[in-house]
Amino acid sequence: MSKRDTSRTMNIVRKGMGRRYRAEKRFKRIGLVAIIFSLSCLATLFISIIGNGHTAFLQTVVKMDIYLDPAEFDPESLNRADYQGTIKKALRTMFPQVTSRGDKKKLYAMISTGATFQLMDVIKQTPDLIGTTISLWVPADDDVDMFMKGYIRRDVEETDRRLNDLQISWIDALAHDGRIKKRFNTTFFTSGDSREPELAGIWGATCGSFYTLLITLLLSFPVGVAAAVYLEEFAPKNRFTDLIEVNINNLAAVPSIVFGLLGLAVFLNLFGLPRSSPLVGGLVLTLMTLPTIIIASRAALKSVPPSVREAALSVGASKTQMVSHHVLPLALPGMLTGTIIGMAQALGETAPLLMIGMVAFIVDIPGGLQDPSTVLPVQIFLWADSPERAFLEKTSAAIMVLLAFLVTMNAVAVFLRKKFERRW
């Protein structure tokens, strides 16, 4: 080949390499832009949720001096006492200038109905307080709470806000006397759902989620692991097992609401199990998470080197002993990781639980597997559909709690994988 041809060939190669290098740089830039865009969207989501929900962890309370008139409270019949009337009388004492019926109604509306139950609990716990004047911090109404948090502004027209100028002047008077403040909202973590935003909490939904996930874990983990062990170690390779494997993979992609329809038709209509109970919810979520656990468990079993199986069999172990004593312990970390991921997926599910009635308004805290209950994602769904502004911050705060649970479960899965993973 002549020098001219060689030079021409080298120029062609250089141009081709230049194009490849430029294409590689463009690909890297596109990937970097995609990552930055994804992180920006995620950051925007988190900032929006935290910005709307962080105020839900604070609650506005009002200090009231309440005289417990012995004529109103009989220690033998405290359940029949007029606690609401006592609260109203204390409010009239604090604002004696309020005389008209309409103004009194607006004054009473500034205190939450939860103050009545709080006063009842205090008197029942300490009946000796009857006949004395007590100072009690009671929850304010949600409109007052929104005003204190800056969501209701005083500089807008009176007709465009839920508090009128007179009510705002009463709030200013309470603030001047040090009788109104914001404190940590323990009610949000210790109470069930309520029609009143200031009294609503996530404890009922949290208990419902716990019982539901408990049933899901107790059923899905042993069944999923057993199915994976059989398919991977014992099942013959034929058309029947191939059909089972294809169906398991297909079930992992089935929309979750289909499992809800299955639970409605089988567990509720056919077997007559209690509606809206964690028992039925756990059974439905078990069906939904089984494909995920089986696929992850099979992958963990496949990762165990064949030499482990051959060594166990060569020293006289049976196939069952080989699997239970050698293969299964080595694959267990991967199985646990897949199970935790499946449970995290179940924790965030809403659609299948809506189909079995867990969307009902449940005030009481569930005390067992068959009590009516709801779960955190459904509670978020219910609050998001409420028109009150106070429920918006409750929704965002509940999302923050749910995300914290999900991040924790995924972090545990990563930790287990890193701690027990063996590299062959």
Secondary structure, 3 states (H helix, E strand, C coil): CCHHHHHHHHHHHHHHHHHHHHHHHHHHHHHHHHHHHHHHHHHHHHHHHHHHHHHHHEEEEEEEEEECCCCCCCCCCHHHCCHHHHHHHHHHHHCCCCCCHHHHHHHHCCECCHHHHHHHHHHHHCHHHCCCEEEEEEEECHHHHHHHCCCCCCCCCHHHCCCCHHHHHHHHHHHHCCCEEEEECCHHHHCCCCCCHHHCCCHHHHHHHHHHHHHHHHHHHHHHHHHHHHHHHHCCCCHHHHHHHHHHHHHCCCCHHHHHHHHHHHHHHHCCCCCCCHHHHHHHHHHHHHHHHHHHHHHHHHCCCHHHHHHHHHCCCCHHHHHHHHHHHHHHHHHHHHHHHHHHHHHCCCHHHHHCCCCCCCCCCCCCCCCCCCCHHHHHHHHHCCCCHHHHHHHHHHHHHHHHHHHHHHHHHHHHHHHHCCCC
